[in-house]
Amino acid sequence: MAAPLRNQLETSLREAIEIDAGPMAGIPVRGAGLLPYLDEMRHGLLLIDERGRVVLASGQTLRLIGREAVPIAEGSSLRQVLKVIRNHAGDRWMEVRARLPRSFTQQASSTFEVALPGHLLEVHLQPVAGGRWAIAFEDVTVRRAAEVQAEEMARQDPLTGLPNRLLLHERLREALSRLHRTNEGCAILLIDLDRFKPINDTLGHPMGDALLKKVADRLRSTVRLTDTVARIGGDEFVILQTGIRGGADTQVLARRIVDLVGRTYMVEGQLLTIGASVGVALAPTDGDDADRLLKNADLALYRSKLDGRGTYRFFEPEMDARMQARRRLELDMRQALARREFSLHYQPQLQLEGNRLVGCEALIRWQHPTRGMVSPLDFIPLAEEIGLIVPIGEWVMRQACRDAATWPDPLSVAVNVSPAQFKSERLVEMVMSALAASGLAATRLEVEITEGVLLNESEKTLQTLHRLRELGVRVSMDDFGTGYSSLSYLRSFPFDKIKIDRSFVNDLSGKRDGEAIIRAIAGLGRSLGMTTVAEGVETADQLDRIRAEGCTDVQGYLISKPIPASDVLAFLTADR
């Protein structure tokens, strides 16, 4: 940049600050051949020569920065241009003044904004060869308003109009910042809707969306203006309660949420009922940063679901320890299948007529290298929850068929199949593959299911059961009598066997109705042509009373404890 222009710029900047605003003289630009074209552009354009004088000013420039009878004209000085910018830059002038010398000195382009009455201008400085400059003006009022609106929409849930996860995090950080300054606490209440998915699946997503809107309205009604209600997922909501001094106020709010969300809704002419499980974390007791607070609220929510749903739980440090132990167990279980740490034990079943063994139930065992023997009660529910039960169940089926193929014919093997396996499209094909690979006859395989298999997608499940029956595989209902609709399931599918839950056998010695229940189930099985097996038989007295009530088979420690696969053949052969 030439020294005269730099000196003139510095002088102009100084004078632009010191002089009073007032009309500037100048001769309007006329007759330039390019002006008719430039006047049609939405940008205003000034061209300044190497001497710092305006050599061209488009009509749009006059409209954008000449609204106060202060025209920029051909021959106007850089001082006059800066005066107009200074008059309208307001609080931004110091920022503009700091940028201009650097831009001109370094021959670098620069962009800044100037607020004029009613609109906002974006000013672009661009160096041109020979020490000249082009200054463009653009009205960005509409664009900036659209950007502000888009910024707001990016922080809003489009369905309910509630703040979304992004805005929740911002407000939570603000609340935690106030906590450090004023010692005012805050609370996070994480809300998950109970029984929402069946409504969404059966009545359709439009009905589900309408229900979510009504839930959002109810949650809004429960909080103060200073609190925040946000939707962070499909049926997950969060309330940020601010300005609290302890947990009492939050407990009242949590109880109100469970009650209010659980009341019946009228949606498009239909009465709908759902519930709410709530997890609560308090700041600073349960965390003083956003991520930790939300994590601990999630742990409390998980606990409220385990405790039966439709309730609330406050975070406790033990929850984190339990969750960490659960994660370690999950990681170990994922590796156990590959490391061949699982094995099968078999518990024999005795047919009372003739006192002869008719088969065995396959029971999985997990021998961990450091944990030792892990109880199925500890890992099977977790495997079902995280989906590992499908590959584990397939391994059990294949191994049980291989083992049973070595037993004397016609001894059978019973394999438990979980609801998660029934959701798999390839269950029947997997069973066929296991039978073919082992050479076991289909009639020697028995699939055991619980009522949980039939609770969901019953039509599809019944089709799968009939396909298994067509193969020759027998089907039994396990834990009969513990559910609420066992009789209807017996009518919907002709089971081969009913297994009476061990709890009724245990009741034989302590409750008078134990015998009556076993007698009723045995009679039902006899009338339907189904085998009835009493589980958990441990004493000779229980065996005699079960025989007297008409059960056909028994299983339990009195007959045999579960036997390792390597010892089953010897046991069966010796007994026979």
MISE-528296 format. One line per field, with one value per residue (C-alpha): residue number from 1; residue in one letter; x, y, z. Coordinates in nm, 2 decimals, decimal comma, always signed. Layout:
// MISE-528296
i: [NUM	...]
aa: [A	...]
u: [X	...]
v: [Y	...]
w: [Z	...]
END
This chain:
// MISE-528296
i: [1	2	3	4	5	6	7	8	9	10	11	12	13	14	15	16	17	18	19	20	21	22	23	24	25	26	27	28	29	30	31	32	33	34	35	36	37	38	39	40	41	42	43	44	45	46	47	48	49	50	51	52	53	54	55	56	57	58	59	60	61	62	63	64	65	66	67	68	69	70	71	72	73	74	75	76	77	78	79	80	81	82	83	84	85	86	87	88	89	90	91	92	93	94	95	96	97	98	99	100	101	102	103	104	105	106	107	108	109	110	111	112	113	114	115	116	117	118	119	120	121	122	123	124	125	126	127	128	129	130	131	132	133	134	135	136	137	138	139	140	141	142	143	144	145	146	147	148	149	150	151	152	153	154	155	156	157	158	159	160	161	162	163	164	165	166	167	168	169	170	171	172	173	174	175	176	177	178	179	180	181	182	183	184	185	186	187	188	189	190	191	192	193	194	195	196	197	198	199	200	201	202	203	204	205	206	207	208	209	210	211	212	213	214	215	216	217	218	219	220	221	222	223	224	225	226	227	228	229	230	231	232	233	234	235	236	237	238	239	240	241	242	243	244	245	246	247	248	249	250	251	252	253	254	255	256	257	258	259	260	261	262	263	264	265	266	267	268	269	270	271	272	273	274	275	276	277	278	279	280	281	282	283	284	285	286	287	288	289	290	291	292	293	294	295	296	297	298	299	300	301	302	303	304	305	306	307	308	309	310	311	312	313	314	315	316	317	318	319	320	321	322	323	324	325	326	327	328	329	330	331	332	333	334	335	336	337	338	339	340	341	342	343	344	345	346	347	348	349	350	351	352	353	354	355	356	357	358	359	360	361	362	363	364	365	366	367	368	369	370	371	372	373	374	375	376	377	378	379	380	381	382	383	384	385	386	387	388	389	390	391	392	393	394	395	396	397	398	399	400	401	402	403	404	405	406	407	408	409	410	411	412	413	414	415	416	417	418	419	420	421	422	423	424	425	426	427	428	429	430	431	432	433	434	435	436	437	438	439	440	441	442	443	444	445	446	447	448	449	450	451	452	453	454	455	456	457	458	459	460	461	462	463	464	465	466	467	468	469	470	471	472	473	474	475	476	477	478	479	480	481	482	483	484	485	486	487	488	489	490	491	492	493	494	495	496	497	498	499	500	501	502	503	504	505	506	507	508	509	510	511	512	513	514	515	516	517	518	519	520	521	522	523	524	525	526	527	528	529	530	531	532	533	534	535	536	537	538	539	540	541	542	543	544	545	546	547	548	549	550	551	552	553	554	555	556	557	558	559	560	561	562	563	564	565	566	567	568	569	570	571	572	573	574	575	576]
aa: [M	A	A	P	L	R	N	Q	L	E	T	S	L	R	E	A	I	E	I	D	A	G	P	M	A	G	I	P	V	R	G	A	G	L	L	P	Y	L	D	E	M	R	H	G	L	L	L	I	D	E	R	G	R	V	V	L	A	S	G	Q	T	L	R	L	I	G	R	E	A	V	P	I	A	E	G	S	S	L	R	Q	V	L	K	V	I	R	N	H	A	G	D	R	W	M	E	V	R	A	R	L	P	R	S	F	T	Q	Q	A	S	S	T	F	E	V	A	L	P	G	H	L	L	E	V	H	L	Q	P	V	A	G	G	R	W	A	I	A	F	E	D	V	T	V	R	R	A	A	E	V	Q	A	E	E	M	A	R	Q	D	P	L	T	G	L	P	N	R	L	L	L	H	E	R	L	R	E	A	L	S	R	L	H	R	T	N	E	G	C	A	I	L	L	I	D	L	D	R	F	K	P	I	N	D	T	L	G	H	P	M	G	D	A	L	L	K	K	V	A	D	R	L	R	S	T	V	R	L	T	D	T	V	A	R	I	G	G	D	E	F	V	I	L	Q	T	G	I	R	G	G	A	D	T	Q	V	L	A	R	R	I	V	D	L	V	G	R	T	Y	M	V	E	G	Q	L	L	T	I	G	A	S	V	G	V	A	L	A	P	T	D	G	D	D	A	D	R	L	L	K	N	A	D	L	A	L	Y	R	S	K	L	D	G	R	G	T	Y	R	F	F	E	P	E	M	D	A	R	M	Q	A	R	R	R	L	E	L	D	M	R	Q	A	L	A	R	R	E	F	S	L	H	Y	Q	P	Q	L	Q	L	E	G	N	R	L	V	G	C	E	A	L	I	R	W	Q	H	P	T	R	G	M	V	S	P	L	D	F	I	P	L	A	E	E	I	G	L	I	V	P	I	G	E	W	V	M	R	Q	A	C	R	D	A	A	T	W	P	D	P	L	S	V	A	V	N	V	S	P	A	Q	F	K	S	E	R	L	V	E	M	V	M	S	A	L	A	A	S	G	L	A	A	T	R	L	E	V	E	I	T	E	G	V	L	L	N	E	S	E	K	T	L	Q	T	L	H	R	L	R	E	L	G	V	R	V	S	M	D	D	F	G	T	G	Y	S	S	L	S	Y	L	R	S	F	P	F	D	K	I	K	I	D	R	S	F	V	N	D	L	S	G	K	R	D	G	E	A	I	I	R	A	I	A	G	L	G	R	S	L	G	M	T	T	V	A	E	G	V	E	T	A	D	Q	L	D	R	I	R	A	E	G	C	T	D	V	Q	G	Y	L	I	S	K	P	I	P	A	S	D	V	L	A	F	L	T	A	D	R]
u: [+0,00	+0,14	+0,25	+0,03	-0,28	-0,19	-0,12	-0,45	-0,63	-0,49	-0,58	-0,93	-0,99	-0,88	-1,09	-1,39	-1,39	-1,33	-1,55	-1,92	-2,16	-2,31	-2,39	-2,11	-2,07	-2,02	-2,12	-2,35	-2,22	-2,37	-2,34	-2,11	-2,16	-2,17	-2,42	-2,74	-2,62	-2,48	-2,80	-2,99	-2,77	-2,89	-2,54	-2,42	-2,07	-1,81	-1,48	-1,20	-0,89	-0,53	-0,58	-0,86	-1,14	-1,47	-1,47	-1,79	-2,10	-2,39	-2,75	-2,80	-2,51	-2,70	-3,02	-2,83	-2,61	-2,76	-3,09	-3,02	-2,96	-2,59	-2,51	-2,18	-2,08	-1,81	-1,51	-1,61	-1,32	-1,25	-1,30	-1,66	-1,72	-1,59	-1,79	-2,11	-2,00	-1,91	-2,25	-2,42	-2,18	-2,28	-2,12	-1,94	-1,74	-1,44	-1,43	-1,46	-1,19	-0,95	-1,00	-0,96	-0,60	-0,50	-0,70	-0,56	-0,20	-0,19	-0,39	-0,63	-1,00	-1,22	-1,59	-1,79	-2,15	-2,31	-2,65	-2,86	-3,21	-3,44	-3,18	-2,84	-2,56	-2,26	-1,96	-1,70	-1,36	-1,16	-0,82	-0,78	-0,45	-0,28	-0,37	-0,74	-1,03	-1,38	-1,63	-1,95	-2,26	-2,53	-2,85	-2,85	-3,14	-3,37	-3,08	-2,98	-3,34	-3,37	-3,04	-3,17	-3,49	-3,30	-3,08	-3,40	-3,54	-3,22	-3,29	-3,65	-3,83	-4,04	-4,32	-4,39	-4,23	-4,03	-3,66	-3,45	-3,13	-2,91	-3,10	-3,14	-2,76	-2,72	-2,97	-2,83	-2,48	-2,62	-2,79	-2,47	-2,28	-2,53	-2,48	-2,11	-2,19	-2,51	-2,52	-2,86	-2,91	-3,09	-3,24	-3,27	-3,58	-3,55	-3,89	-3,95	-4,31	-4,43	-4,65	-4,61	-4,45	-4,75	-4,97	-4,74	-4,71	-5,07	-5,25	-4,99	-4,73	-4,98	-5,17	-4,84	-4,74	-5,07	-5,03	-4,67	-4,81	-5,06	-4,79	-4,57	-4,87	-4,91	-4,54	-4,55	-4,83	-4,63	-4,33	-4,25	-4,15	-3,79	-3,78	-3,73	-3,92	-3,73	-3,79	-3,47	-3,59	-3,89	-4,07	-3,81	-3,85	-3,64	-3,73	-3,46	-3,58	-3,38	-3,34	-3,39	-3,26	-3,30	-3,47	-3,81	-3,94	-3,81	-3,98	-4,31	-4,26	-4,16	-4,47	-4,68	-4,53	-4,60	-4,96	-5,03	-4,87	-5,05	-5,40	-5,61	-5,58	-5,85	-5,67	-5,88	-6,17	-5,98	-5,90	-5,53	-5,35	-4,97	-4,74	-4,41	-4,09	-3,88	-3,51	-3,39	-3,04	-2,96	-2,69	-2,44	-2,49	-2,51	-2,28	-2,17	-2,14	-2,41	-2,29	-2,25	-2,58	-2,77	-2,59	-2,68	-3,05	-3,04	-2,91	-3,20	-3,44	-3,31	-3,37	-3,73	-3,80	-3,65	-3,88	-4,19	-4,22	-4,48	-4,26	-3,96	-3,62	-3,35	-2,99	-2,78	-2,40	-2,46	-2,65	-2,33	-2,14	-2,41	-2,42	-2,04	-2,06	-2,34	-2,12	-1,83	-2,06	-2,19	-1,84	-1,73	-2,05	-1,98	-1,64	-1,76	-1,92	-1,60	-1,39	-1,62	-1,68	-2,05	-2,14	-2,46	-2,59	-2,89	-3,17	-3,35	-3,73	-3,91	-4,23	-4,43	-4,60	-4,33	-4,08	-3,87	-3,66	-3,80	-3,55	-3,36	-3,38	-3,08	-2,96	-2,68	-2,38	-2,11	-1,77	-1,58	-1,20	-1,20	-1,57	-1,61	-1,95	-2,19	-2,56	-2,80	-3,02	-2,74	-2,66	-2,97	-3,19	-2,90	-2,85	-3,21	-3,20	-2,90	-2,99	-2,71	-2,97	-3,01	-2,66	-2,63	-2,97	-2,85	-2,54	-2,75	-2,98	-2,70	-2,50	-2,81	-2,90	-2,54	-2,54	-2,89	-2,79	-2,56	-2,83	-3,04	-3,34	-3,61	-3,48	-3,56	-3,39	-3,59	-3,44	-3,57	-3,64	-3,67	-3,91	-3,62	-3,54	-3,90	-3,87	-3,59	-3,70	-3,47	-3,56	-3,73	-3,44	-3,19	-3,37	-3,38	-3,00	-2,93	-3,13	-2,97	-2,61	-2,66	-2,86	-3,12	-3,47	-3,71	-3,94	-3,67	-3,64	-3,87	-3,89	-3,99	-4,15	-4,30	-4,60	-4,37	-4,33	-4,70	-4,75	-4,63	-4,70	-4,91	-5,02	-4,66	-4,55	-4,83	-4,72	-4,37	-4,50	-4,70	-4,40	-4,20	-4,48	-4,49	-4,12	-4,21	-4,07	-4,27	-4,37	-4,42	-4,53	-4,29	-4,37	-4,74	-4,98	-4,75	-4,91	-5,24	-5,37	-5,23	-5,57	-5,63	-5,29	-5,37	-5,67	-5,47	-5,21	-5,22	-4,91	-4,76	-4,66	-4,74	-4,47	-4,62	-4,41	-4,20	-4,37	-4,68	-4,48	-4,32	-4,66	-4,76	-4,62	-4,71	-5,04	-5,36	-5,44	-5,11	-5,27	-5,58	-5,39	-5,18	-5,49	-5,66	-5,37	-5,32	-5,69	-5,67	-5,37	-5,54	-5,85	-5,65	-5,42	-5,11	-4,83	-4,80	-4,46	-4,42	-4,09	-3,89	-3,97	-3,72	-3,88	-4,05	-4,36	-4,39	-4,35	-4,62	-4,87	-4,80	-4,85	-5,18	-5,30	-5,25	-4,94	-4,76	-4,40	-4,17	-3,84	-3,63	-3,34	-3,52	-3,47	-3,13	-2,95	-2,84	-2,56	-2,26	-2,30	-2,00	-2,18	-2,53	-2,49	-2,35	-2,64	-2,90	-2,75	-2,71	-3,07	-3,21]
v: [+0,00	+0,34	+0,56	+0,86	+0,65	+0,49	+0,83	+0,96	+0,66	+0,72	+1,09	+1,01	+0,76	+1,01	+1,28	+1,05	+1,02	+1,38	+1,57	+1,62	+1,44	+1,66	+1,69	+1,61	+1,80	+1,61	+1,57	+1,28	+1,01	+1,05	+0,90	+0,61	+0,34	+0,06	+0,23	+0,11	-0,24	-0,19	-0,01	-0,34	-0,53	-0,59	-0,50	-0,14	-0,08	+0,19	+0,20	+0,40	+0,50	+0,51	+0,86	+0,76	+0,92	+0,77	+0,70	+0,51	+0,47	+0,26	+0,37	+0,08	+0,23	+0,56	+0,37	+0,17	+0,43	+0,75	+0,74	+1,05	+1,29	+1,22	+1,11	+0,95	+1,09	+1,07	+1,25	+1,20	+1,13	+0,82	+1,05	+1,12	+0,75	+0,66	+0,94	+0,78	+0,44	+0,59	+0,76	+0,43	+0,18	+0,27	+0,05	-0,15	+0,15	+0,08	-0,28	-0,14	+0,13	-0,14	-0,35	-0,09	+0,01	-0,36	-0,43	-0,13	-0,18	-0,55	-0,52	-0,78	-0,81	-0,75	-0,79	-0,62	-0,52	-0,18	-0,14	+0,13	+0,23	-0,07	-0,28	-0,43	-0,39	-0,62	-0,42	-0,60	-0,44	-0,59	-0,47	-0,41	-0,40	-0,06	+0,04	+0,07	-0,06	-0,20	-0,16	-0,36	-0,31	-0,58	-0,56	-0,88	-0,79	-1,08	-1,33	-1,26	-1,28	-1,62	-1,73	-1,63	-1,83	-2,13	-2,11	-2,11	-2,40	-2,60	-2,58	-2,68	-3,02	-2,99	-3,21	-3,06	-2,72	-2,80	-2,73	-3,02	-3,18	-2,89	-2,62	-2,83	-2,87	-2,49	-2,41	-2,68	-2,54	-2,19	-2,34	-2,51	-2,18	-2,00	-2,28	-2,20	-1,83	-1,82	-2,17	-2,23	-2,60	-2,75	-3,10	-3,31	-3,53	-3,78	-3,91	-4,22	-4,31	-4,66	-4,86	-4,60	-4,83	-5,06	-4,76	-4,63	-4,97	-5,07	-4,74	-4,58	-4,30	-4,02	-4,13	-4,17	-3,82	-3,67	-3,84	-3,71	-3,35	-3,40	-3,54	-3,23	-3,00	-3,18	-3,16	-2,78	-2,74	-2,90	-2,66	-2,29	-2,04	-2,07	-2,44	-2,61	-2,90	-3,07	-3,37	-3,55	-3,87	-4,06	-4,09	-3,94	-3,60	-3,40	-3,14	-2,90	-2,76	-2,46	-2,26	-2,55	-2,57	-2,95	-3,26	-3,20	-2,97	-3,21	-3,51	-3,32	-3,25	-3,61	-3,75	-3,50	-3,61	-3,98	-3,90	-3,65	-3,85	-4,16	-4,02	-4,13	-3,93	-3,87	-3,87	-3,85	-4,01	-4,29	-4,33	-4,41	-4,49	-4,48	-4,42	-4,25	-4,37	-4,09	-4,08	-3,78	-3,64	-3,33	-3,08	-3,04	-3,36	-3,59	-3,40	-3,05	-3,09	-3,15	-3,49	-3,65	-3,51	-3,66	-3,99	-4,02	-3,93	-4,21	-4,46	-4,35	-4,40	-4,75	-4,83	-4,70	-4,93	-5,23	-5,15	-5,19	-4,87	-4,60	-4,46	-4,23	-4,29	-4,05	-4,13	-4,31	-4,38	-4,75	-4,73	-4,63	-4,92	-5,17	-5,03	-5,06	-5,42	-5,48	-5,34	-5,56	-5,87	-5,77	-5,74	-6,08	-6,25	-6,12	-6,28	-6,60	-6,75	-6,71	-6,84	-7,15	-7,08	-7,19	-7,55	-7,76	-7,96	-8,18	-8,25	-8,58	-8,61	-8,92	-9,06	-9,18	-9,46	-9,73	-9,50	-9,46	-9,17	-9,01	-8,73	-8,43	-8,06	-7,87	-7,60	-7,36	-7,30	-7,04	-7,11	-6,78	-6,79	-6,54	-6,51	-6,88	-7,03	-6,75	-6,82	-6,82	-6,59	-6,33	-6,35	-6,48	-6,17	-5,95	-6,16	-6,12	-5,74	-5,68	-5,93	-6,18	-6,45	-6,51	-6,63	-6,80	-6,97	-7,09	-7,24	-7,42	-7,56	-7,70	-7,84	-8,00	-8,17	-8,30	-8,43	-8,59	-8,77	-8,98	-9,09	-9,41	-9,37	-9,25	-9,02	-8,66	-8,33	-8,01	-7,67	-7,34	-7,08	-6,71	-6,45	-6,28	-6,59	-6,61	-6,26	-6,39	-6,47	-6,77	-6,97	-7,26	-7,27	-7,27	-7,57	-7,76	-7,69	-7,81	-8,13	-8,20	-8,14	-8,36	-8,64	-8,61	-8,71	-8,41	-8,61	-8,63	-8,25	-8,05	-7,67	-7,51	-7,16	-6,94	-6,71	-6,43	-6,58	-6,55	-6,20	-6,01	-6,08	-6,38	-6,45	-6,46	-6,67	-6,92	-6,96	-7,04	-7,29	-7,47	-7,48	-7,64	-7,89	-7,98	-8,07	-8,32	-8,11	-8,12	-7,80	-7,75	-7,45	-7,39	-7,23	-7,29	-7,11	-6,81	-6,59	-6,43	-6,59	-6,94	-7,10	-6,89	-6,99	-7,36	-7,30	-7,11	-7,38	-7,76	-7,79	-8,14	-8,08	-7,85	-7,79	-7,70	-7,42	-7,53	-7,27	-7,49	-7,80	-7,60	-7,50	-7,87	-7,87	-7,51	-7,41	-7,61	-7,49	-7,63	-7,98	-7,83	-7,63	-7,93	-8,15	-7,89	-7,86	-8,23	-8,28	-8,00	-8,17	-8,51	-8,38	-8,20	-8,50	-8,31	-8,44	-8,27	-8,23	-8,11	-7,92	-7,89	-8,22	-8,26	-8,51	-8,85	-8,70	-8,44	-8,72	-8,93	-8,65	-8,54	-8,90	-8,90	-8,58	-8,73	-8,57	-8,78	-8,67	-8,51	-8,33	-8,22	-8,29	-8,61	-8,76	-8,60	-8,27	-8,12	-8,34	-8,23	-8,34	-8,58	-8,78	-8,79	-9,10	-9,30	-9,19	-9,27	-9,61	-9,71	-9,61	-9,80]
w: [+0,00	-0,10	+0,19	+0,08	+0,09	+0,42	+0,57	+0,43	+0,58	+0,92	+0,90	+0,78	+1,06	+1,31	+1,16	+1,13	+1,51	+1,59	+1,34	+1,40	+1,18	+0,91	+0,55	+0,31	-0,01	-0,33	-0,69	-0,75	-0,99	-1,33	-1,67	-1,59	-1,84	-1,58	-1,35	-1,51	-1,46	-1,11	-1,00	-1,05	-0,81	-0,46	-0,34	-0,31	-0,46	-0,41	-0,61	-0,45	-0,65	-0,52	-0,40	-0,17	-0,38	-0,49	-0,86	-0,88	-0,65	-0,75	-0,68	-0,43	-0,23	-0,21	-0,10	+0,16	+0,33	+0,20	+0,38	+0,59	+0,30	+0,32	-0,03	-0,13	-0,46	-0,73	-0,59	-0,22	+0,00	+0,21	+0,50	+0,40	+0,35	+0,69	+0,85	+0,71	+0,85	+1,18	+1,21	+1,18	+1,33	+1,69	+1,94	+1,67	+1,55	+1,77	+1,63	+1,27	+1,34	+1,47	+1,15	+0,88	+0,93	+0,94	+0,62	+0,43	+0,55	+0,48	+0,15	+0,30	+0,26	+0,56	+0,65	+0,92	+1,00	+1,05	+1,20	+1,03	+1,15	+1,06	+0,88	+0,91	+0,65	+0,59	+0,45	+0,25	+0,18	-0,11	-0,24	-0,61	-0,81	-0,81	-0,46	-0,53	-0,33	-0,38	-0,10	-0,12	+0,10	+0,15	+0,34	+0,55	+0,77	+0,64	+0,63	+0,99	+1,11	+0,93	+1,09	+1,43	+1,36	+1,24	+1,56	+1,77	+1,57	+1,62	+1,99	+1,98	+1,94	+1,63	+1,75	+2,10	+2,07	+2,39	+2,42	+2,28	+2,41	+2,29	+2,46	+2,77	+2,80	+2,76	+3,03	+3,26	+3,22	+3,31	+3,61	+3,73	+3,67	+3,90	+4,15	+4,19	+4,23	+4,44	+4,60	+4,45	+4,37	+4,08	+3,99	+3,68	+3,65	+3,37	+3,26	+3,05	+2,94	+3,04	+2,79	+2,52	+2,26	+2,24	+2,17	+1,91	+1,74	+1,75	+1,69	+1,47	+1,49	+1,43	+1,74	+1,93	+1,83	+1,94	+2,28	+2,31	+2,26	+2,54	+2,77	+2,69	+2,78	+3,12	+3,20	+3,12	+3,37	+3,65	+3,65	+3,72	+3,46	+3,58	+3,51	+3,18	+3,02	+2,73	+2,51	+2,44	+2,26	+2,14	+2,47	+2,70	+2,87	+3,11	+3,36	+3,49	+3,82	+3,93	+4,25	+4,49	+4,85	+4,90	+4,77	+4,93	+4,65	+4,39	+4,56	+4,54	+4,17	+4,09	+4,27	+4,08	+3,75	+3,81	+3,91	+3,63	+3,34	+3,46	+3,43	+3,13	+2,80	+2,54	+2,21	+1,88	+2,05	+2,22	+2,59	+2,64	+2,96	+3,01	+3,30	+3,39	+3,55	+3,69	+3,78	+3,99	+4,04	+4,25	+4,21	+4,36	+4,57	+4,27	+4,04	+3,95	+3,57	+3,31	+3,18	+3,53	+3,65	+3,35	+3,38	+3,75	+3,67	+3,41	+3,67	+3,90	+3,61	+3,55	+3,91	+3,90	+3,61	+3,79	+4,09	+3,88	+3,68	+3,75	+4,03	+4,09	+4,24	+4,36	+4,26	+4,52	+4,49	+4,51	+4,18	+4,00	+4,16	+4,05	+3,70	+3,67	+3,79	+3,54	+3,26	+3,36	+3,37	+3,02	+2,88	+3,03	+2,90	+2,55	+2,56	+2,73	+2,42	+2,22	+2,50	+2,54	+2,91	+2,88	+2,94	+2,98	+3,27	+3,24	+3,49	+3,44	+3,42	+3,56	+3,43	+3,73	+3,54	+3,55	+3,73	+3,42	+3,29	+2,98	+2,91	+3,05	+3,06	+2,94	+3,18	+3,10	+3,33	+3,31	+3,46	+3,46	+3,51	+3,79	+3,90	+3,93	+3,86	+3,77	+3,85	+3,55	+3,76	+3,74	+3,37	+3,18	+3,25	+3,14	+2,83	+2,74	+2,80	+2,57	+2,30	+2,37	+2,45	+2,08	+2,01	+2,35	+2,29	+1,95	+2,11	+2,37	+2,11	+1,89	+2,19	+2,35	+2,02	+1,99	+2,35	+2,32	+2,00	+2,22	+2,46	+2,43	+2,20	+2,28	+2,56	+2,48	+2,56	+2,66	+2,57	+2,69	+2,42	+2,52	+2,39	+2,22	+2,02	+1,91	+1,76	+1,54	+1,19	+1,17	+1,48	+1,29	+1,05	+1,34	+1,50	+1,17	+1,13	+1,48	+1,43	+1,09	+1,22	+1,52	+1,36	+1,65	+1,56	+1,58	+1,81	+2,07	+2,09	+2,32	+2,31	+2,64	+2,64	+2,91	+2,88	+2,80	+2,45	+2,38	+2,53	+2,22	+1,86	+1,95	+1,59	+1,46	+1,76	+1,71	+1,34	+1,46	+1,72	+1,45	+1,22	+1,50	+1,56	+1,19	+1,21	+1,49	+1,77	+2,09	+2,27	+2,64	+2,86	+3,14	+3,48	+3,43	+3,67	+3,74	+3,47	+3,43	+3,12	+3,10	+3,03	+2,72	+2,59	+2,63	+2,41	+2,15	+2,10	+2,18	+2,40	+2,44	+2,80	+3,10	+3,36	+3,70	+3,86	+4,16	+4,38	+4,39	+4,48	+4,76	+4,89	+4,94	+5,29	+5,40	+5,22	+5,20	+4,85	+4,71	+4,65	+4,51	+4,25	+4,14	+4,13	+3,90	+3,67	+3,65	+3,57	+3,30	+3,14	+3,15	+2,98	+2,71	+2,65	+2,78	+3,00	+3,33	+3,49	+3,85	+3,90	+4,21	+4,37	+4,66	+4,91	+4,90	+5,06	+4,78	+4,52	+4,68	+4,70	+4,34	+4,23	+4,41	+4,25	+3,90	+3,76	+3,50	+3,54	+3,79	+3,79	+4,09	+4,33	+4,45	+4,11	+4,04	+4,06	+3,72	+3,59	+3,38	+3,01	+3,04	+3,32	+3,18	+2,96	+3,25	+3,48	+3,22	+3,14	+3,51	+3,59	+3,31]
END
